[in-house]
Amino acid sequence: MRRFFLALFICTPLLIFSQKNNNPHYTISGKIIDASTQLPIEDATVIFKTINSEEIDFGGITNQKGKFSIDVKKGIYNVYVEFLSYQTKRLEISSVTRNINLGVISLEIDTEYLNEIEIIGEKRTLEFKRNKVIYNVDKDISTAGSTVTDILNNIPSISVDPDGQISVQGQGLVQVLINGKTSLLSKAEALKTLPAGSIEHIEVITNPGAKYKASALSVINIILKKGKDEGLNGSITATGGYKDYFGGLITLNNKTKNLNFFTNANYYNRNIVEISKSENEYFRNGITTSFLNENSDFDSKGKGFYTTIGVDFYFTKKATLTTSINYQNLENKNNTLTESYIFDESKILTNSNNRVHDENFNNESAEFILDFTLDFSKEGRQLATYISHLKDTDASSVAIKNNNTSIYLDENYFQKDKLKNTIAYLEFINPINEKSAYTIGYDGDFKNISFLYSELLSETTIEQSTNVNAAFFDYTYENKSFFFNVGLRAEFAELKLNYSDENINQITQFNDISPSISLSYSFSDITSITGSFKRLIIRPYYSRLQPFEQKYSETSSYIGNPNLEQIYLDKSSILLNFYGNKITFSSELFFSRYNDYWQDVTYETGVQLDGVNKIITTPVNLGKLDYYGVNLTSTLKVSKIVNFIGNISLFNYDQSGTFETVNSANQTIVLDYNYASFNGEFGLFTQLKIPTVFNFQTNVKHFLIAEGPYSTRKAYTYANVAISKDIFDKEATLTLTVDDLFNSRKTDRDRFDTNYFSKSLIKKKYRTILFSFTYRFNQSKKDRKIDFYKKNIKPKF
């Protein structure tokens, strides 16, 4: 089927417009595959050129199944099929006088010819597909020396906060996949260390179907690099920068007819320094009683090593087995100095304290993955399965010392978390006919987590196991203009919690169904509209359940809620896409309703330290939340050297619910969360690429003020800059990146209630400046591509 955004690749020179309008069109269709693996080739190009002319009259690309369908005017043409790393193939058709199905067309690898080919055109940085957006990481100049977290912040509608928490269109609940699978590299902490240079592209799916977890509001699928050329090839990157940053990345790939060996290895050393300031005023019956000012310096020295090693075994042209191992080791030495000053109502100093918080943190993770894919003789029928096993251990020792021991207590504790996670996945895709297919599958996720919390005179152990068995069914129908998908996912989950010191065993079972539906209609080659709906089920995870108090300071802390219940979420959206030669435009209206929403509530515990009320934050199920808005993304190709990507996300929160509790001072606390607020963010991504000179890139983001019933986060703007230059005949690249150019990325927040008002500011002390050198061997940056973004192209074949 011709893809709804095929206009990007259809080039119609001016001479065609001079022909008569009554000249009939015929459909030329077929399928492109790899001659060696027999697998379909996506994005292969098919072009039609008038006899004795180098101008492209018609063209198109293959879809995910390797298929193409192109409308061509009656005439006589030369027809070519080509794709990166493959020999160009001329098709034996000349006269187009009827609809023609060319059947299956095989392309052969052409490694020798690759190095002689110059770049004619490039993939765009951002590509819109029917059900996803693709961000081509190689087109991002800031890739060298950066991490996945840095690159995600460059993608429209995606934001990553300083703690590594990802949001898409302002909402969390993002399922992060590595090569289509949940992995140890999917964790927030791992994404901060995974080098961007090891990534090929990132897929963003805002309307995930039944094959994805029922808790996934959106999906980010990170595809790691794996060499496509035969023989040994790879790259080496060395990075150094301010402050105390250095590291390196090695990627290797060796491909033969029957085997493909691949590996990535990365090491880094860095020192992150943040500052925090807070000013707090406390009241009783509307009258000021005291003040508390605190200043903190967070100094985190970290180093880490990560590697992936794997082998593809090509048993036959239709059967492939992949084995891989992921390993990660992280070490952090964190030191926090907090200066606290307490004043009376007249702002006379009454007490002070210096608090030193030292933490030694270590993480060691190992994961084994076995992946098998089998293509049957019937076109499109496929069996895919994988199994993975992960062992992940976090250990931290903490020592807290105060110079004022009259009211503040020193602490020493040790915490160790062990995770064992096994995932088994199976899916079978079966075409019913050329226009429809169904998928059935199984997804099993089995976690066992043990938590040890040890203090001087006590020790607490918690065992948590979560077993989820899921089955899903997915049906798809598509023709030239219409696409329909409906899915159903059933999840059967069992959660066990065992508190050894309290002799408490808690078992909870969940049996839920998550339906999804998506409909799309193409008005033309360049315009389409899509509607979708999905019901999500979100179950609480450990950080929200854990009953250990975590101190931010002596007067502020966080504790989980073991009685937190799952929530249900209904999401619907309407998406309109326009895909032109110079401009692409995508607009999405979305509405989400959270039932029994998880709200972090902050209230006074009833405990006072030298007249200052201690506050605590904990999550509770509270009422409902309606979240709705619009997301607008547009790309503009001004010329060969200048590109823009703009994004606007505007959304509204409409919340209801009331929290009530009695604190330790026997005071009744009532918090009203019936509140509506407006929020949004803007982004502008600019690229300037001057061949043989340099490449320049900026990414500017602005976040509007965010107001809640008991807090306000102020607006802020930040900018990142990168510049690169290819050297040594494009076999090497020098890159300079500056993260937070004006050191303006911050969290400036006010919190308030009847009895207190708090102003806080958290930001990095220094901007990040990195310089990287990348050398590629037996890799060609001279990718053979055809630029369909302009007319009258004369490609070199």
N, C-alpha and C positions, 0 to 999 in steps of 0.2 A: 504494500500500500504506500502511496505517496505520502510522505510525512507532512504534517500541517505547516511546518516551517520550512518547506523545501525551497521557498523563494530565496533563501540565503544563497543557495547554490545554483539557481537557475539564472543564467545570464543571457539576455536577449539583445544582441547588438542592434544598432539603429537600422541596419539594412533590412532586418526582419520586419520592422514596422512599415517599411515601404511596400511590402507585399500585400496582396489582396486579402481582405478580412475573411473572404469565403474559402480560403485555403484550409482544407480539413486537417484535423489533428488525429493522431493514432497513438495508442499506448504501447510503449516498449517496456517489458518487464523481464525479471530474471533474478538470479541469486548468485552472490560472489562468495567463494570459500577459499581457504588456505589449501593449496594442493598437497601439502605435507600432512597437516593435522585434520583436514576435512572440516574444520570449524568455520562457521560464518565469520565474515569480516565486516565489522560495522564501520561506517563512514568512508568506505571505498567510493571513489568518484567514477561516474560514467558520463562521458562528454560526447557531443555530436558536433562535428565541424563540417562546414560545406566543402565539397570537393575543391581541391586546389586553393584552399584558404586555411590560414592559421587561426581564424577567429572562431570562438566557441558560440554556437547557435543555441544549443540546449544542453542541459546537464542536470545531474542529481547525485544524491548519495544513498548508500545502502542503510537500512535500519538495523536494529539490534540483531535481527535474524539474518542479516546479510542480503535482504531483499531490496529491490528497487522497482519503481514504477514511474515512468517519465512520459509525459505528453509531448509529442513531437509533430511538427507540421509535415505534411507530405513533401518529400523531396529526396535528394541524393546526398549522402553524408559519409564521412569517415567517422568511425565509432571507436573510442578507446576506453579501457578500464584501467585504473591505476590506484595504487595506495602506497604509502610510506613503506620502504624496504622491499617492495615487490616489483617484478618486471612489469612494465606497461604492456597491456595486451590489446591488440587490435581485433575487433570482432568482424566476422565475415558477413556483414550485412551492409548493403549500400543503398538500395532503394526502399524507402518507407512508404508503402501504399496500403497497409493494413495493420491491425493490431498484431504484435509479435511477442511471443514468450520465448526468450533465449535459453531457458532452462538454467542449469548449474554451470557457472564459469569458474575455473580454477586459476589462481594466481600463484606464481612461483617466486620464492625468495630471490632477491637480487642484491647481494651485499657488495659486490665489486662496483656496481654502477652507482651505489649510494653516494660515495665520496666525491663523485664528479658532478653532483647535482646542486644547483644553487637554489636558495629559497625564492619562491615566486609569491607565495602567500602563506599565511599562518592561521591556525585556529584562533578564534577569539578567546580572550581571557575568560569570558563568561558565556556559556552556551545554554540555551533554553531547549529542553526536550519536553515530550508530552507530559511526563509525570515527574520530572525532576529538573534541577538546575545543575550544570556541571561547571566547576571552577578548575581550569587548567593551570596547575601550580607552576609548571615550567615557564608560563608567561608572566609570572609574578617576579619582578626584579628582586624583591627582598628575600627570595627563597634561601640563598646561601647564608648560613649562620643562624637562620631563624628556626623556630619550632612550629609545630602544628597549631598551637594556641595563637601564635603571632599571625599565621596565615588565615586562620578562621576569622579573625577580626577584620580581614580585608574583604570578606565575602559579604555582599549586600544582605541585610536583614539578620545577620548573625552577630552576636556580641558575646565576649568572654570576660567575666569579671576578674579582679585580681586573685580570687581564690580558685580560678579555673572553671567556674561554673558556666555552662554554655546555655544561651537562650537563642531561640529562633522566633522572629517576629515578636520579641518581648516576652516569650514564654519559655519555661524550662521543659522538663520531661522529654529530653532529647536522647534518643538511642544512638550511640556512637558505635559504628562497626569498622573493622579493619578487614579489607578485602571481602566485605559482605558477611563477616562473622564477628560475634562478640569476642573480645580478646583482652588480655592483660593490658595491652596498649590502648584500650578504650577508656581507661580510668583517667580522671581529670589530672592527677599528678603525672601520669605517664605522658599525656598529651603535652605537658609543659616541657618535656625532655625529648620527645620524638622529633628528630630533625626533619624540617620541611624538605630538605634535599632528597629524602628517601621516598617522596610522594610523587605519584604520577598525576592524579587528579582527585578532586573531592566532589562527591555527589550529595546534593541537598534535596530531600524529599519532604515536602510539607503535608502531604496527604498519603501516609503509608497505608498499605493494604493489609490483608489478613496474614501474610507470611511474616510480618513483623510483630513484635511483642505488643500485647494489648495495652501496655503502658506507654507506648511510643506516640507522642503527639507529633513529633517530627523525627526524621532519621538523617544522620550525617554518615555517609559511607566513604571512608578514606582508602583509596586504592594505592598500594605501595608499588614502587617501580619494580619491574621484572623485565630483563632484557628481551628484545624481540629479534635481535640480529644473531645469526649463528656465529660461533667462535667465542673467544674470551674478550670481554669488554667491561668497562667500569669507570669509576670516577673517584677522585680524592678531593676532599675539601678541608682546608685549615682555616680556623677562625680565631681572632683575638679582638679584645675590645675593652672598653671601660664599663664597669669597674671590676677589675680582677676576673675578667672572663677570657677563657681560652678553651679550645676544643677542636675536634676533628671528626670527619665522617668518611667512611670508605664504603663504596658499593661495588660489588663484583657480580658478574654473570657469565656463565659459560654454557652455551647451548649447542647441542648436537642433534642428530636426527632422532635419537631415542631418549635423550636426557636433557634436562635444563637445570643447572645448579645456580642458585642465587643466594646472596648474603648482603646484609647491611650491618655495619658496626659503627657505633657513635660513642664518643667520650666527651664530657664537658666538665668544666670547673667554673663556678660563678659565685658572686657575692651580691645578694640583693639587700638593699637597705631601704627601709620605710620609716616614715615618721608619723606620729599620731598626736593630736592635741584635742583635749576636751575641756569644756567649761560647763559646770553644772550648778544650777541654783535650785534650792529646796524650799518648799512652802508648807505652812500649816494654817489652815483657814484663810488662805490668800495672803498671808504675811510671810516674808522671807525669814528663814531660820538659819540657813548656813549656805556655804559655797564650797565646791570641790573642783580644783583645777588639776588636770593630769597631763603630763607630756611623756611620750614614749618614743624610744628609738629601737626599731627591730632590725637586727643584723643577722642575716642568714647566709652562712657559707655552705655551699653545696657542691657535690661532685657526683657524677653518675656515669654508668656504662650500660649501653643497650645494644643487643644484637639479634638479628634474625638470620637463621640458616635454613635453607630448604632445597628440595629437589623435586622437579616434575619428572614423572616416568610416563613416557608415551608408549603404552603397551601396544596399542593399535592406533589407527587414524581416528577411532571413535572413543577410545577409552584412555583416560588420564588419571594417574594417581599422584597426589602431591603430599609430601611430608615436610613439616617445618617445625622448628623450635624457636621460641622467643625467650630471651633471658634479659633480666633487668636487675641492676643493683644500684641503689641510691643511698647517699649519705648526706645528712644535713646537721650542721652545728648551729643552733639558733640561740641568740642571746638578745634578751629584751630588758632594757632599763626603763623603768617607769618612775617618774618623780610625781609625788602626790602632795598637794597643799590644801589644807582644810582651813576655812575662814568662818568667823561667826557672821551674824546678820549685818554687822558694821564693817565687814571685810577686813577684820583684824585676824592675823594668822594665829590659829590655835593649835595646829598640829601639822606634821609633815612626815614623809616617809620616802625612802628610796628602795624600790623593789627590783631585784635582779632575778630574771627568769631564764635559766639555762636548760636547754633541751638537746639531747643527742638522739637523732632519729636515723633509723636504718630500714630500708626496704629491700627484700630480695624476692624475686618472682621468676618462675620458670613455667613454660607452657608448651605442650606438645599438641600438634594439630595433624590429623589425617583426613585428607579430602579426596573424594573419588567422583569422577563424572563419566557417564556413559551415554553416548548418542546412539540411538537405534537407527535402523535402516529407514524407517518412516521419518520423513523430514519433520523436524521440530520436536519429535518425541525424545525426551531426555530424563535420565535418572541422575540426581545429584545428592550426595550425602557427605557429611563430615562429622567427626567426633574430636573433641578437644578436652584436655585435662590441664588444670591450672593449680599450682601451689603458690600462694602469695603470703608473705609474712612481713608485718610491720612491728617494729619494736622501738619504744622511746622511753628514755629515762629523763626525769624532770627534777630539778632542784630549784626551789624558790627561797630566796633569802631577803629579809627586810632589816633595815637599820633601826627601825622603830618597833621593837618587839613588845611594847606595852599594849598596843592594840592590834598589831598585825602578827600573824603566825607564820613561821617558816614551814615549808612543806618539802617532802621528798616522796616521789612515787614512781612506779614503773608500770608501763602498759604494753601488752603484747597481743596482737591480733593475728590469727592464722585463718586463712581462707583456702578451702579446697572446693574447686568448682569443675564439674563435668557437664559438658553440653553434647547432646546427640541430636543431629538434624538430618532429615530426609525429605526430599521433595521429588515428585514425579509429574512431569509436564507432558500432556498428551493432546495433540491437535485433533479437533473433531473434523474440521475441514480447513480450507484455506483461510477462512475468516474468523474462526473461533477455536478456542482451546480451553482446557481446564487444568488446574494444578491441585494436587492433593499432597499433604505433607504432615510430618510430625516434628515437634520441637520440644525436646526435653532439657530442662535446666535444673541441675541439682547442686545446691550450695550447702556447705557446712562451715560455720564460722565459730571459732572459739576466742573469747575475750578474757584476758587476765588483767586485773587491775590490783596492784599491790602497793600498800602504804606501810608505814613503820609497824603498826600494830594490827593491821587487818589485810585481808586478801579476798577479792571477789572474782568469781569465775562465772562466765555466762557462756552457754552453748546455744547457738542458733542454727537451725537447719531449715532450708526452704527448698521444697521439691515441687517443680511445676511441670506437669505433663500437658502439652497442648497439641491439638489437631486442627488443621486448617484446610479450607476448600476455597478455590479461587476460579472464577469463570470470566473469560475475556472474549469479547466479540468486537471486530473492527472491520469497517469497509473504507471506501475512499474518503468519506466525510464524517463517519460516525464511529465513536469508540465507547464501549460499555464494559465496565468491570464491576463485579459483585463478589464479595468475599465474606466468609464466616469463620471465626476463630473461637474455639472452645478451650478454656484453660481450667485445669483442675490443680489447685495449689494447696499445699499443706505447710504451715509455719509452726515450728516447734521452738519454744524458749525454755531453757533450763537455768534457773538461778541457784547455783549449788549452795551458796552460803545461807540462803533463805529457804532451801528445800522446796522450791516452787517450780512446777512443770506446767507450761501453758501450751496448749495445742489448738490451733485455729485452722479451719479448712475453708477454702473459697472455691466455688464452682461457678464460673462466669462465662458468658458468651459475648463476643465482641464482633458486631457486624460492621461492614464497610461497603460503600458503593461509590462509584465514580462514573460520570457520563461526560463525554466531550463531543463537540460538533465543530467541524471546520467549515467556516463560511467560504473560505478560499485557501489558496496555498499559503497565505501570509496571516490569516486571522482565524482565531478559534476561541471557543468558550468552553469551560469545564466546570462542572459542579460536583461536589463530593460531600460525603458524610461518614463519620466513624464514631463509634462508642468506645471509650477507653476505660480501663480499670487500673488504678494506681494503688499499689500496696506499699506500706511504710518500709523503709530500709533502716539499717542499723543506726545511722547517725541520728535519726529521729526517734528511735526506740531506746537507745542506751540510757541507763539511769544514773550515769556518773556526772557529777557537776564539773563543768569545765570553766575555769575562771579567766575572764578577760582582764580583770583587775580585782582588787580586794572588795570592791563594791558592785561589781557587775559580773554575771556569769550566765551560763547556758546549761540546760539539762534536757535530755530527751523525755519522751512520754511512752512508756511501755503499753499503754492502753489505746494508742492511736489506731484508728480504724481506716480501712481502705476507702478511697473516694472514687466516684464515677464521674466521667467527663464526656459530654457530647459535643463534638466539633463538626461544623459545616462550613463550607467555603464556596465561593464562585470566583473563577480565575479567567481573565481575558488576556489573550496574547496577540501581539502584532509583531511580525518579523519582517522588516524591510531590509533593503540593501545597506543603508547607512544607519538606520535607527531600528532598535528593537525596544519593545515596550511590553511590560507585564504588570497587570494590576490584579490584586486579590482582595476580596472582601471576605472576612472570616468572623465567625461567632463561636465562642466556646462557653459552655456552662459547667462549672464545677459544683458538684453536690457534696456536702460535708467537707468543705474546703479546709485544707491544712493552713491554719493561721499561726504564725509565731507571735505569741502575746508576751508583753513585758510588763511586769507589775512589781510592787514593793513587797518584799518578803516579810516585813515586820521587824527585821533585824537592823540595828543601827551600829555604825562604827564612828565613835566620837561625834555623834549627832547627825551623821550622814546615813540616809536610808539605803540599804542594800537592795538592788533590783535583780531580777532573774528573768530569763527568756525561755519559753518552752512552747512546743507545738501542740495545738489542740484541733479537733474537728469542730468547725464553726460555720454554720449556715451555708449559704451558696455564694458563688462569685460568677458574674457574667463578664466575660472578656471579649470585646469585639473591636474591630477596626479595619484598616485598609493598609496594604503594603504595595508600594509602587516602585518598580525597578525598571531602569531604562539604560541602554547602551547607545553611544553615539560614536561612530567612526568618522571623525572630521576629515582625516586625510590618511596617507600611508603612515604618517609618523605620530599622529595624535589620536588618542582614544579616551573616552570618558565612560564611567559607570556611575550612575546616580541612583540613590535609594532614599525613599521616604517611608517611614513606618509610623502610623498614627493609631493609637488604641485607647480604649476607655475601660476603666474598671468600675463595676457596679456591684458592691458587696453588701450583704446583709448578715446579721448575727450579733449576739451579745454574749460576752464571756463574764462569768461570775465565779469567784472563789473566796475562801476565807484564809488569810495568811496566818503566820505563826503568832502574831500579836492579836489574833482573834478579830481582825478588821475585815469587813466585807469589801471585796474589790469587785467593781462592776465596770467593764469596758464595753463601750458601744461601738460596733464595727459596721453600722449601717451608714455607708458612705459611697460616694461616687467620685471618680477623679479621671483626669485626662493626662496622657503621657505620649511621648513620641521620640523619634530619633531621625537624624538626617546623615547621609554619607555621600561623599564625592571621591571617587577613585580616578586618578588621572595618570595616563602613561604617555610619555614622550620618547619615541624611539628613532634615533637618527643613525642610520646604517653607517658602519665603520667609525663612528664617533663615540657615542655613548647612549645609554638608556636611562631615563629618569622617571621616577614614580612617586606620587604622593597619595596618601589616604587620609582624608579629614572626616572626622565624625563629631556630630553635635548631639547631645542628649538634653531633652527638655526637662524642666523641673518635674519631679515626681512627688505628688502629695498623697498622704494617707491619713487615716483618722488620728494617728498618734505620732506621725513622723513626716518630715519633708526632706527629700534629697534634692539639693540644688542643681541647677543646670551646669553643664561643663562642656568644653570642646577640647579635642586633642588631635594631633597630626603626627603621622609617620612619614619618613622620607627614605628613598633608596635610590642609588645611582650605581650603574654597572657598565663595564666595558669588556668586550671580548678581545682576547689577544691570542698570539700564536696560531693564526689562521682559524680562529674560533674553537680551538681545542682547549682553551682556558678562559676563565672569566674572573675579573676583579670586581668585588661588590662592597659598597659602603652603605650601611643601613643605620638609621637613627630612629629609635622608638620613643615616642612622646617628645617630639622636637622642642616644644616650649615648656616641657615639664608641667603640663596643665591637667593631666589625667588624675582625677581625685574623687574621693567620696566625701562630700561636704554635706552633713546631715544634721537636722534638728529633730530632737525627740521631746515629747511633751505630754504631760498629764496634769491632773489637778494639783498634785503635790511636788512636781519637779519640771524643770526645763533644762535641756542638755544640748550643747552645740559640740559637734565633733568633726574632725578633719583627718582623713587618712590619705597618704600619697607616697609615691616613691621619692626618695631623697635626690636621686640622680637619674637623668635620662640614660637610656642604653645606647651606646655607640659601638658598632661592630664592623670589623673589616675582614673580608673573606677572600680566599683564593681557591678556585675550583679548577682542577685539571681532569680532562676526559681522555681516556685512551680507547682506541677502537670504537669510539662512539662518534656518530656524526651529528653535529648540531645543524647540518645542512639538510634538514628534513625536506623531502620532496612533497610539496603540497601545491594545490592549485587555488589561487585566490579568486573565488566566485563573487567577491564583494564589489567588483567593478566589471564593466563591460569592455569589449575589445581587447581581451587578454591574449597574449601570444606566448603560451607556455613552451618550455624547452623539453622536447621528448628525445 
